[in-house]
């Protein structure tokens, strides 16, 4: 059974689709990272997000700026990659939050996406 402190900590590192959409509207250069492996790129990407697979995250963390918040996401609530990525980046000294609804929830809400061929 999870304790209350663990659940509170988990909520603090999460971000909702509404808050993420607002932040992106205010700052299009927000560091948003898709941490899915390339085999899942067909799902699409949140517009403007970087592609850094979870398996490469520690090696490629230098591509991110530690002085700015990082938002990580994966496929959906059933996918744990965003949570794992947030933990890894936090351990490396980043301010990070996980958007656990992932690309599935984002697309279902009709929010801006990019197809694989056009993603950065």
Residue pairs with C-beta under 8 A, 6 or more apart in sequence:
10 83
13 86
13 90
13 96
13 97
13 98
14 97
14 98
14 99
14 100
15 23
15 71
15 97
15 98
15 99
16 99
16 101
17 99
17 101
17 105
17 106
17 109
17 111
20 32
20 46
20 71
20 99
21 111
23 30
23 71
24 30
24 32
24 46
24 47
24 48
24 112
28 48
29 48
30 48
30 68
30 69
30 71
31 50
31 64
31 65
31 68
31 69
31 70
31 71
32 46
32 48
32 49
32 50
32 70
32 71
32 72
32 73
32 99
33 49
33 50
33 51
33 52
33 64
33 70
33 71
33 72
33 73
33 85
34 41
34 45
34 46
34 49
34 50
34 51
34 52
34 73
34 74
34 103
34 119
35 52
35 53
35 54
35 57
35 72
35 73
35 74
35 81
35 82
35 84
35 85
36 43
36 51
36 53
36 54
36 74
36 75
36 79
36 81
36 103
37 53
37 54
37 55
38 51
38 53
40 74
40 75
41 51
41 116
41 119
42 116
43 75
43 103
43 104
44 103
44 107
44 113
44 114
44 115
44 116
44 119
45 51
45 103
45 113
45 114
45 115
45 116
45 119
46 73
46 103
46 106
46 111
46 112
46 113
46 114
47 112
47 113
47 114
48 114
48 120
49 73
49 114
49 119
49 120
50 63
50 64
50 120
51 119
51 120
52 60
52 63
52 64
54 74
54 81
54 84
54 85
54 88
57 85
57 88
57 89
58 88
58 92
61 89
61 92
61 94
64 70
64 89
64 94
66 93
66 94
66 95
68 95
69 95
69 96
69 97
70 89
70 94
70 95
70 96
70 97
71 96
71 97
71 98
71 99
72 82
72 85
72 86
72 89
72 96
72 97
72 98
72 99
73 82
73 98
73 99
73 100
73 101
73 102
73 103
73 106
74 80
74 81
74 82
74 85
74 100
74 102
74 103
75 81
75 102
75 103
75 104
76 101
76 102
76 103
76 104
76 105
77 100
77 101
77 102
77 105
79 102
82 98
82 99
82 100
82 102
83 98
83 100
85 96
85 98
86 96
86 97
86 98
89 96
90 96
99 106
103 113
106 113
107 113
114 120
